[in-house]
Amino acid sequence: MVNRIVLVGRLTRDPELRYTPNGVPVAQFRIAVDRPFRNARGERETDFINVVAWRQSAEFVHQYLSKGRLVGVDGRLQIRSYTTQDGQQRTVADGRWLSCAPPSSASCRPSS
């Protein structure tokens, strides 16, 4: 089984860097990815995809990426479920960052 996604899009806002109670860095950001085809009206549609980066990758994302930056994300898709305070079941899908490749450089894979 393989769980791998490759996305190219622009950040919709600056990444948010937070730390877990154990001090592990976590960065969250969203990228806008244009679909490769046009709809019935001849317009391109855009998907907005949440991405999460952990540890050194999170610090890298926070330091080098910003709103509007074009970035390629190589990662995996994670689906998680939770129950809200009012008892409703929710399901969320997001990308988990493994490495990136901004168009302006050959590689920006953070060291592990």
The first five atom37 places (N, CA, C, CB, O) and aatype in JSON, in Angstrom:
{
  "aatype": [12, 19, 2, 1, 9, 19, 10, 19, 7, 1, 10, 16, 1, 3, 14, 6, 10, 1, 18, 16, 14, 2, 7, 19, 14, 19, 0, 5, 13, 1, 9, 0, 19, 3, 1, 14, 13, 1, 2, 0, 1, 7, 6, 1, 6, 16, 3, 13, 9, 2, 19, 19, 0, 17, 1, 5, 15, 0, 6, 13, 19, 8, 5, 18, 10, 15, 11, 7, 1, 10, 19, 7, 19, 3, 7, 1, 10, 5, 9, 1, 15, 18, 16, 16, 5, 3, 7, 5, 5, 1, 16, 19, 0, 3, 7, 1, 17, 10, 15, 4, 0, 14, 14, 15, 15, 0, 15, 4, 1, 14, 15, 15],
  "atom_mask": [
    [1, 1, 1, 1, 1],
    [1, 1, 1, 1, 1],
    [1, 1, 1, 1, 1],
    [1, 1, 1, 1, 1],
    [1, 1, 1, 1, 1],
    [1, 1, 1, 1, 1],
    [1, 1, 1, 1, 1],
    [1, 1, 1, 1, 1],
    [1, 1, 1, 0, 1],
    [1, 1, 1, 1, 1],
    [1, 1, 1, 1, 1],
    [1, 1, 1, 1, 1],
    [1, 1, 1, 1, 1],
    [1, 1, 1, 1, 1],
    [1, 1, 1, 1, 1],
    [1, 1, 1, 1, 1],
    [1, 1, 1, 1, 1],
    [1, 1, 1, 1, 1],
    [1, 1, 1, 1, 1],
    [1, 1, 1, 1, 1],
    [1, 1, 1, 1, 1],
    [1, 1, 1, 1, 1],
    [1, 1, 1, 0, 1],
    [1, 1, 1, 1, 1],
    [1, 1, 1, 1, 1],
    [1, 1, 1, 1, 1],
    [1, 1, 1, 1, 1],
    [1, 1, 1, 1, 1],
    [1, 1, 1, 1, 1],
    [1, 1, 1, 1, 1],
    [1, 1, 1, 1, 1],
    [1, 1, 1, 1, 1],
    [1, 1, 1, 1, 1],
    [1, 1, 1, 1, 1],
    [1, 1, 1, 1, 1],
    [1, 1, 1, 1, 1],
    [1, 1, 1, 1, 1],
    [1, 1, 1, 1, 1],
    [1, 1, 1, 1, 1],
    [1, 1, 1, 1, 1],
    [1, 1, 1, 1, 1],
    [1, 1, 1, 0, 1],
    [1, 1, 1, 1, 1],
    [1, 1, 1, 1, 1],
    [1, 1, 1, 1, 1],
    [1, 1, 1, 1, 1],
    [1, 1, 1, 1, 1],
    [1, 1, 1, 1, 1],
    [1, 1, 1, 1, 1],
    [1, 1, 1, 1, 1],
    [1, 1, 1, 1, 1],
    [1, 1, 1, 1, 1],
    [1, 1, 1, 1, 1],
    [1, 1, 1, 1, 1],
    [1, 1, 1, 1, 1],
    [1, 1, 1, 1, 1],
    [1, 1, 1, 1, 1],
    [1, 1, 1, 1, 1],
    [1, 1, 1, 1, 1],
    [1, 1, 1, 1, 1],
    [1, 1, 1, 1, 1],
    [1, 1, 1, 1, 1],
    [1, 1, 1, 1, 1],
    [1, 1, 1, 1, 1],
    [1, 1, 1, 1, 1],
    [1, 1, 1, 1, 1],
    [1, 1, 1, 1, 1],
    [1, 1, 1, 0, 1],
    [1, 1, 1, 1, 1],
    [1, 1, 1, 1, 1],
    [1, 1, 1, 1, 1],
    [1, 1, 1, 0, 1],
    [1, 1, 1, 1, 1],
    [1, 1, 1, 1, 1],
    [1, 1, 1, 0, 1],
    [1, 1, 1, 1, 1],
    [1, 1, 1, 1, 1],
    [1, 1, 1, 1, 1],
    [1, 1, 1, 1, 1],
    [1, 1, 1, 1, 1],
    [1, 1, 1, 1, 1],
    [1, 1, 1, 1, 1],
    [1, 1, 1, 1, 1],
    [1, 1, 1, 1, 1],
    [1, 1, 1, 1, 1],
    [1, 1, 1, 1, 1],
    [1, 1, 1, 0, 1],
    [1, 1, 1, 1, 1],
    [1, 1, 1, 1, 1],
    [1, 1, 1, 1, 1],
    [1, 1, 1, 1, 1],
    [1, 1, 1, 1, 1],
    [1, 1, 1, 1, 1],
    [1, 1, 1, 1, 1],
    [1, 1, 1, 0, 1],
    [1, 1, 1, 1, 1],
    [1, 1, 1, 1, 1],
    [1, 1, 1, 1, 1],
    [1, 1, 1, 1, 1],
    [1, 1, 1, 1, 1],
    [1, 1, 1, 1, 1],
    [1, 1, 1, 1, 1],
    [1, 1, 1, 1, 1],
    [1, 1, 1, 1, 1],
    [1, 1, 1, 1, 1],
    [1, 1, 1, 1, 1],
    [1, 1, 1, 1, 1],
    [1, 1, 1, 1, 1],
    [1, 1, 1, 1, 1],
    [1, 1, 1, 1, 1],
    [1, 1, 1, 1, 1],
    [1, 1, 1, 1, 1]
  ],
  "atom_positions": [
    [[0.84, -1.18, 0.0], [0.0, 0.0, 0.0], [0.88, 1.25, 0.0], [-0.95, 0.0, 1.22], [1.92, 1.29, 0.66]],
    [[0.46, 2.24, -0.74], [1.2, 3.49, -0.82], [0.25, 4.64, -0.51], [1.85, 3.66, -2.22], [-0.84, 4.71, -1.07]],
    [[0.67, 5.52, 0.35], [-0.1, 6.72, 0.67], [0.82, 7.9, 0.42], [-0.65, 6.7, 2.16], [1.61, 8.27, 1.29]],
    [[0.72, 8.48, -0.76], [1.61, 9.58, -1.12], [0.86, 10.61, -1.94], [2.83, 9.07, -1.89], [0.12, 10.26, -2.86]],
    [[1.06, 11.88, -1.61], [0.47, 12.97, -2.38], [1.57, 13.93, -2.8], [-0.63, 13.7, -1.56], [2.55, 14.13, -2.08]],
    [[1.4, 14.52, -3.96], [2.29, 15.56, -4.44], [1.4, 16.71, -4.87], [3.22, 15.06, -5.63], [0.55, 16.55, -5.75]],
    [[1.59, 17.86, -4.26], [0.76, 19.03, -4.51], [1.63, 20.23, -4.87], [-0.13, 19.36, -3.29], [2.73, 20.38, -4.33]],
    [[1.15, 21.06, -5.76], [1.82, 22.32, -6.07], [0.77, 23.41, -5.96], [2.5, 22.29, -7.5], [-0.26, 23.37, -6.64]],
    [[1.05, 24.39, -5.11], [0.1, 25.48, -4.93], [0.73, 26.63, -4.19], [0.0, 0.0, 0.0], [1.93, 26.62, -3.88]],
    [[-0.09, 27.63, -3.91], [0.37, 28.83, -3.19], [-0.2, 28.87, -1.79], [-0.01, 30.1, -3.96], [-1.36, 28.52, -1.57]],
    [[0.63, 29.3, -0.84], [0.16, 29.44, 0.53], [-0.9, 30.53, 0.62], [1.33, 29.75, 1.48], [-0.74, 31.61, 0.06]],
    [[-1.99, 30.23, 1.32], [-3.08, 31.21, 1.46], [-2.83, 32.18, 2.61], [-4.4, 30.49, 1.68], [-3.46, 33.24, 2.68]],
    [[-1.93, 31.83, 3.51], [-1.53, 32.7, 4.62], [-0.2, 32.21, 5.16], [-2.62, 32.72, 5.76], [0.25, 31.12, 4.8]],
    [[0.43, 32.99, 6.0], [1.69, 32.57, 6.61], [1.47, 31.33, 7.47], [2.29, 33.72, 7.46], [0.42, 31.2, 8.11]],
    [[2.43, 30.41, 7.5], [2.3, 29.22, 8.34], [2.22, 29.59, 9.82], [3.48, 28.27, 8.11], [2.85, 30.55, 10.27]],
    [[1.44, 28.82, 10.57], [1.34, 29.01, 12.02], [2.23, 27.97, 12.69], [-0.15, 28.89, 12.51], [2.07, 26.78, 12.45]],
    [[3.15, 28.43, 13.52], [4.04, 27.52, 14.25], [3.59, 27.45, 15.69], [5.52, 27.98, 14.14], [3.44, 28.47, 16.36]],
    [[3.39, 26.23, 16.17], [3.03, 26.0, 17.56], [3.91, 24.88, 18.1], [1.52, 25.65, 17.71], [4.64, 24.22, 17.36]],
    [[3.82, 24.68, 19.4], [4.58, 23.61, 20.05], [3.64, 22.75, 20.88], [5.72, 24.2, 20.94], [2.74, 23.26, 21.54]],
    [[3.86, 21.43, 20.83], [3.08, 20.52, 21.66], [3.51, 20.72, 23.11], [3.27, 19.03, 21.21], [4.52, 21.37, 23.37]],
    [[2.76, 20.16, 24.07], [3.18, 20.26, 25.48], [4.57, 19.67, 25.72], [2.17, 19.56, 26.37], [5.24, 20.05, 26.68]],
    [[4.99, 18.76, 24.86], [6.34, 18.17, 24.99], [7.4, 18.98, 24.26], [6.33, 16.75, 24.47], [8.56, 18.57, 24.23]],
    [[7.03, 20.1, 23.67], [8.0, 20.97, 23.0], [8.27, 20.62, 21.54], [0.0, 0.0, 0.0], [9.24, 21.12, 20.97]],
    [[7.44, 19.79, 20.93], [7.64, 19.4, 19.53], [7.0, 20.46, 18.63], [7.03, 17.99, 19.24], [5.82, 20.76, 18.78]],
    [[7.76, 21.05, 17.68], [7.2, 22.06, 16.79], [6.23, 21.45, 15.77], [8.32, 22.78, 16.06], [6.46, 20.37, 15.23]],
    [[5.13, 22.19, 15.53], [4.11, 21.8, 14.55], [3.73, 23.05, 13.77], [2.85, 21.14, 15.24], [3.37, 24.06, 14.35]],
    [[3.82, 22.97, 12.44], [3.41, 24.1, 11.59], [2.19, 23.68, 10.78], [4.58, 24.55, 10.65], [2.12, 22.57, 10.25]],
    [[1.23, 24.59, 10.69], [0.03, 24.35, 9.88], [-0.1, 25.47, 8.87], [-1.24, 24.25, 10.77], [0.12, 26.64, 9.18]],
    [[-0.47, 25.08, 7.65], [-0.71, 26.07, 6.61], [-1.66, 25.48, 5.6], [0.61, 26.52, 5.95], [-1.93, 24.28, 5.62]],
    [[-2.17, 26.31, 4.71], [-3.1, 25.89, 3.67], [-2.54, 26.34, 2.33], [-4.53, 26.47, 3.9], [-2.01, 27.44, 2.2]],
    [[-2.67, 25.47, 1.33], [-2.26, 25.85, -0.01], [-3.47, 25.79, -0.95], [-1.12, 24.93, -0.52], [-4.36, 24.96, -0.79]],
    [[-3.47, 26.69, -1.91], [-4.49, 26.74, -2.96], [-3.92, 26.03, -4.17], [-4.92, 28.21, -3.3], [-2.88, 26.41, -4.7]],
    [[-4.62, 24.98, -4.62], [-4.17, 24.16, -5.74], [-5.21, 24.25, -6.85], [-3.93, 22.68, -5.31], [-6.35, 23.84, -6.67]],
    [[-4.81, 24.77, -8.0], [-5.73, 24.84, -9.14], [-5.93, 23.46, -9.74], [-5.19, 25.81, -10.21], [-4.98, 22.69, -9.87]],
    [[-7.17, 23.15, -10.1], [-7.46, 21.89, -10.78], [-6.97, 22.0, -12.23], [-9.0, 21.55, -10.73], [-6.98, 23.09, -12.8]],
    [[-6.55, 20.89, -12.83], [-5.96, 20.94, -14.17], [-6.97, 21.06, -15.3], [-5.13, 19.73, -14.4], [-6.58, 21.01, -16.47]],
    [[-8.24, 21.21, -14.99], [-9.26, 21.31, -16.03], [-10.2, 22.46, -15.71], [-10.06, 19.98, -16.15], [-10.16, 23.01, -14.61]],
    [[-11.01, 22.82, -16.66], [-11.97, 23.92, -16.48], [-13.38, 23.35, -16.29], [-11.94, 24.89, -17.69], [-13.7, 22.27, -16.8]],
    [[-14.22, 24.08, -15.55], [-15.59, 23.64, -15.33], [-16.46, 23.98, -16.55], [-16.17, 24.29, -14.06], [-15.94, 24.45, -17.57]],
    [[-17.75, 23.76, -16.46], [-18.68, 23.98, -17.59], [-18.7, 25.43, -18.03], [-20.09, 23.54, -17.2], [-19.02, 25.72, -19.19]],
    [[-18.38, 26.37, -17.13], [-18.35, 27.8, -17.48], [-16.99, 28.23, -18.01], [-18.72, 28.64, -16.27], [-16.79, 29.41, -18.31]],
    [[-16.06, 27.29, -18.13], [-14.73, 27.61, -18.64], [-13.79, 28.18, -17.61], [0.0, 0.0, 0.0], [-12.75, 28.74, -17.96]],
    [[-14.14, 28.05, -16.33], [-13.32, 28.59, -15.24], [-12.55, 27.47, -14.55], [-14.2, 29.35, -14.22], [-13.02, 26.33, -14.46]],
    [[-11.37, 27.8, -14.06], [-10.61, 26.84, -13.25], [-11.12, 26.9, -11.82], [-9.07, 27.15, -13.31], [-11.39, 27.97, -11.28]],
    [[-11.24, 25.74, -11.22], [-11.63, 25.67, -9.82], [-10.38, 25.42, -8.99], [-12.69, 24.55, -9.59], [-9.38, 24.9, -9.48]],
    [[-10.45, 25.79, -7.72], [-9.3, 25.68, -6.83], [-9.68, 24.88, -5.6], [-8.78, 27.07, -6.43], [-10.76, 25.06, -5.03]],
    [[-8.78, 23.99, -5.19], [-8.95, 23.25, -3.94], [-8.03, 23.88, -2.9], [-8.63, 21.72, -4.12], [-6.9, 24.25, -3.2]],
    [[-8.53, 24.0, -1.68], [-7.75, 24.54, -0.57], [-7.44, 23.39, 0.37], [-8.52, 25.7, 0.17], [-8.33, 22.8, 0.98]],
    [[-6.15, 23.07, 0.49], [-5.73, 21.87, 1.2], [-4.88, 22.25, 2.41], [-4.95, 20.93, 0.27], [-3.89, 22.98, 2.29]],
    [[-5.27, 21.74, 3.56], [-4.51, 21.96, 4.79], [-3.31, 21.03, 4.81], [-5.39, 21.73, 6.05], [-3.39, 19.87, 4.41]],
    [[-2.19, 21.56, 5.28], [-0.95, 20.79, 5.37], [-0.37, 20.96, 6.78], [0.09, 21.23, 4.27], [-0.42, 22.06, 7.34]],
    [[0.16, 19.88, 7.33], [0.77, 19.91, 8.67], [2.21, 19.42, 8.55], [-0.04, 19.03, 9.68], [2.48, 18.4, 7.91]],
    [[3.13, 20.13, 9.17], [4.54, 19.74, 9.21], [4.97, 19.61, 10.66], [5.43, 20.77, 8.44], [4.55, 20.4, 11.51]],
    [[5.82, 18.64, 10.95], [6.27, 18.37, 12.31], [7.78, 18.55, 12.44], [5.87, 16.97, 12.74], [8.52, 18.44, 11.46]],
    [[8.22, 18.82, 13.63], [9.62, 18.87, 14.05], [10.46, 19.84, 13.2], [10.22, 17.48, 13.99], [10.07, 20.99, 13.02]],
    [[11.6, 19.39, 12.68], [12.48, 20.28, 11.91], [11.77, 20.8, 10.66], [13.77, 19.55, 11.52], [12.01, 21.93, 10.24]],
    [[10.92, 19.99, 10.07], [10.18, 20.44, 8.9], [9.27, 21.62, 9.25], [9.34, 19.28, 8.31], [9.12, 22.55, 8.46]],
    [[8.68, 21.58, 10.44], [7.81, 22.67, 10.89], [8.6, 23.96, 11.03], [7.14, 22.3, 12.23], [8.14, 25.03, 10.62]],
    [[9.78, 23.87, 11.61], [10.61, 25.06, 11.77], [11.06, 25.59, 10.41], [11.83, 24.75, 12.64], [11.12, 26.8, 10.21]],
    [[11.37, 24.69, 9.49], [11.76, 25.08, 8.13], [10.61, 25.84, 7.45], [12.16, 23.84, 7.3], [10.81, 26.91, 6.88]],
    [[9.42, 25.27, 7.51], [8.24, 25.88, 6.89], [8.01, 27.27, 7.46], [6.98, 25.0, 7.12], [7.78, 28.22, 6.71]],
    [[8.08, 27.39, 8.77], [7.83, 28.68, 9.41], [8.87, 29.73, 9.0], [7.82, 28.53, 10.92], [8.54, 30.9, 8.82]],
    [[10.11, 29.3, 8.86], [11.19, 30.23, 8.55], [11.2, 30.66, 7.08], [12.52, 29.62, 8.91], [11.47, 31.82, 6.78]],
    [[10.92, 29.74, 6.16], [11.15, 30.03, 4.75], [9.9, 30.22, 3.89], [11.94, 28.95, 4.18], [10.02, 30.72, 2.77]],
    [[8.72, 29.85, 4.36], [7.52, 29.98, 3.54], [6.63, 31.09, 4.07], [6.75, 28.66, 3.5], [6.59, 31.35, 5.27]],
    [[5.92, 31.75, 3.15], [5.02, 32.83, 3.54], [3.86, 32.89, 2.57], [5.77, 34.19, 3.6], [3.86, 32.24, 1.52]],
    [[2.86, 33.69, 2.92], [1.65, 33.83, 2.11], [2.01, 34.16, 0.66], [0.73, 34.92, 2.7], [2.86, 35.02, 0.39]],
    [[1.35, 33.46, -0.27], [1.56, 33.71, -1.69], [2.69, 32.92, -2.31], [0.0, 0.0, 0.0], [2.79, 32.87, -3.54]],
    [[3.54, 32.3, -1.52], [4.69, 31.56, -2.02], [4.24, 30.29, -2.72], [5.65, 31.23, -0.88], [3.43, 29.53, -2.18]],
    [[4.76, 30.05, -3.91], [4.49, 28.82, -4.65], [5.37, 27.73, -4.08], [4.74, 29.01, -6.18], [6.58, 27.9, -3.95]],
    [[4.76, 26.58, -3.74], [5.52, 25.5, -3.12], [4.97, 24.16, -3.59], [5.47, 25.59, -1.57], [3.77, 24.0, -3.83]],
    [[5.88, 23.2, -3.71], [5.49, 21.82, -3.98], [5.58, 21.04, -2.69], [0.0, 0.0, 0.0], [6.59, 21.1, -1.99]],
    [[4.54, 20.3, -2.37], [4.5, 19.51, -1.14], [4.5, 18.03, -1.5], [3.27, 19.86, -0.28], [3.66, 17.58, -2.28]],
    [[5.42, 17.31, -0.94], [5.49, 15.86, -1.09], [5.17, 15.28, 0.27], [6.92, 15.37, -1.62], [5.88, 15.55, 1.24]],
    [[4.1, 14.51, 0.36], [3.7, 14.02, 1.67], [2.74, 12.87, 1.6], [0.0, 0.0, 0.0], [2.7, 12.13, 0.61]],
    [[1.94, 12.73, 2.65], [0.94, 11.67, 2.71], [-0.38, 12.27, 3.16], [1.39, 10.53, 3.65], [-0.41, 13.29, 3.84]],
    [[-1.47, 11.61, 2.78], [-2.79, 12.05, 3.17], [-3.17, 11.38, 4.49], [-3.83, 11.73, 2.07], [-3.0, 10.17, 4.64]],
    [[-3.68, 12.17, 5.42], [-4.12, 11.6, 6.69], [-5.57, 11.98, 6.92], [-3.23, 12.1, 7.87], [-5.95, 13.15, 6.82]],
    [[-6.39, 10.99, 7.21], [-7.8, 11.19, 7.51], [-7.97, 10.91, 9.0], [-8.73, 10.25, 6.64], [-7.53, 9.88, 9.5]],
    [[-8.61, 11.85, 9.7], [-8.84, 11.64, 11.13], [-10.27, 12.05, 11.47], [-7.82, 12.46, 11.97], [-10.86, 12.9, 10.81]],
    [[-10.8, 11.43, 12.49], [-12.17, 11.7, 12.94], [-12.15, 12.15, 14.39], [-13.08, 10.46, 12.77], [-11.27, 11.76, 15.16]],
    [[-13.12, 12.97, 14.75], [-13.26, 13.4, 16.13], [-14.72, 13.76, 16.39], [-12.32, 14.62, 16.43], [-15.51, 13.9, 15.46]],
    [[-15.06, 13.89, 17.67], [-16.42, 14.24, 18.07], [-16.39, 15.65, 18.65], [-16.99, 13.22, 19.09], [-15.56, 15.95, 19.52]],
    [[-17.29, 16.51, 18.18], [-17.35, 17.9, 18.67], [-17.98, 17.91, 20.06], [-18.17, 18.8, 17.7], [-18.48, 16.89, 20.53]],
    [[-17.94, 19.06, 20.72], [-18.5, 19.19, 22.06], [-20.0, 18.92, 22.08], [-18.21, 20.57, 22.62], [-20.54, 18.49, 23.1]],
    [[-20.68, 19.19, 20.95], [-22.12, 18.94, 20.9], [-22.45, 17.54, 20.37], [-22.8, 19.99, 20.03], [-23.61, 17.27, 20.03]],
    [[-21.45, 16.64, 20.29], [-21.69, 15.25, 19.94], [-21.69, 14.9, 18.47], [0.0, 0.0, 0.0], [-21.99, 13.76, 18.12]],
    [[-21.38, 15.85, 17.59], [-21.35, 15.57, 16.15], [-20.02, 14.95, 15.75], [-21.61, 16.86, 15.34], [-18.96, 15.37, 16.21]],
    [[-20.1, 13.94, 14.89], [-18.89, 13.27, 14.39], [-18.36, 14.07, 13.2], [-19.19, 11.79, 13.98], [-19.12, 14.39, 12.29]],
    [[-17.07, 14.38, 13.19], [-16.42, 15.13, 12.1], [-15.26, 14.31, 11.55], [-15.91, 16.52, 12.6], [-14.6, 13.57, 12.28]],
    [[-15.02, 14.46, 10.24], [-13.88, 13.83, 9.59], [-13.09, 14.9, 8.87], [-14.34, 12.71, 8.61], [-13.66, 15.75, 8.18]],
    [[-11.77, 14.86, 9.03], [-10.89, 15.87, 8.44], [-9.79, 15.16, 7.65], [-10.27, 16.78, 9.55], [-9.24, 14.15, 8.1]],
    [[-9.48, 15.69, 6.48], [-8.37, 15.19, 5.68], [-7.34, 16.3, 5.54], [-8.84, 14.68, 4.28], [-7.7, 17.44, 5.26]],
    [[-6.08, 15.97, 5.73], [-5.03, 16.95, 5.49], [-3.76, 16.25, 5.03], [-4.76, 17.78, 6.76], [-3.59, 15.04, 5.2]],
    [[-2.89, 17.04, 4.44], [-1.61, 16.52, 3.97], [-0.58, 16.58, 5.08], [0.0, 0.0, 0.0], [-0.52, 17.56, 5.83]],
    [[0.22, 15.55, 5.18], [1.33, 15.53, 6.14], [2.62, 15.71, 5.37], [1.36, 14.21, 6.97], [2.97, 14.89, 4.53]],
    [[3.31, 16.78, 5.65], [4.51, 17.22, 4.95], [5.65, 16.22, 5.11], [4.95, 18.58, 5.45], [5.97, 15.82, 6.23]],
    [[6.26, 15.82, 4.01], [7.49, 15.03, 4.06], [8.66, 15.86, 3.56], [7.35, 13.75, 3.23], [9.73, 15.86, 4.17]],
    [[8.47, 16.56, 2.44], [9.51, 17.42, 1.9], [8.87, 18.4, 0.94], [10.63, 16.6, 1.2], [7.68, 18.29, 0.62]],
    [[9.66, 19.37, 0.48], [9.12, 20.36, -0.45], [10.12, 20.64, -1.55], [8.76, 21.66, 0.29], [11.29, 20.27, -1.47]],
    [[9.62, 21.3, -2.58], [10.49, 21.71, -3.68], [9.96, 23.0, -4.28], [10.59, 20.6, -4.77], [9.17, 22.95, -5.22]],
    [[10.37, 24.16, -3.74], [9.92, 25.4, -4.34], [10.51, 25.54, -5.74], [10.31, 26.59, -3.47], [11.64, 25.11, -5.97]],
    [[9.78, 26.14, -6.67], [10.25, 26.24, -8.04], [11.58, 26.95, -8.19], [9.25, 26.94, -8.84], [12.27, 26.76, -9.2]],
    [[11.96, 27.76, -7.21], [13.18, 28.55, -7.35], [14.45, 27.81, -6.96], [13.07, 29.78, -6.54], [15.55, 28.34, -7.13]],
    [[14.33, 26.58, -6.43], [15.54, 25.85, -6.04], [15.39, 24.37, -6.37], [15.82, 26.04, -4.54], [14.28, 23.88, -6.57]],
    [[16.51, 23.67, -6.42], [16.48, 22.25, -6.76], [15.86, 21.42, -5.64], [17.89, 21.76, -7.06], [15.17, 20.44, -5.91]],
    [[16.1, 21.79, -4.39], [15.57, 21.0, -3.29], [15.53, 21.82, -2.02], [16.41, 19.73, -3.08], [16.37, 22.7, -1.81]],
    [[14.55, 21.54, -1.18], [14.52, 22.19, 0.14], [14.14, 21.17, 1.18], [13.53, 23.39, 0.16], [13.48, 21.5, 2.16]],
    [[14.56, 19.93, 0.98], [14.24, 18.88, 1.95], [14.96, 19.18, 3.26], [14.64, 17.47, 1.4], [16.19, 19.25, 3.3]],
    [[14.19, 19.37, 4.34], [14.84, 19.62, 5.62], [15.53, 18.36, 6.13], [13.82, 20.11, 6.65], [15.06, 17.25, 5.88]],
    [[16.62, 18.53, 6.83], [17.32, 17.37, 7.38], [16.5, 16.77, 8.51], [18.72, 17.76, 7.87], [15.87, 17.5, 9.27]],
    [[16.51, 15.46, 8.62], [15.7, 14.79, 9.66], [16.46, 14.64, 10.94], [15.24, 13.42, 9.19], [15.93, 14.09, 11.91]]
  ]
}
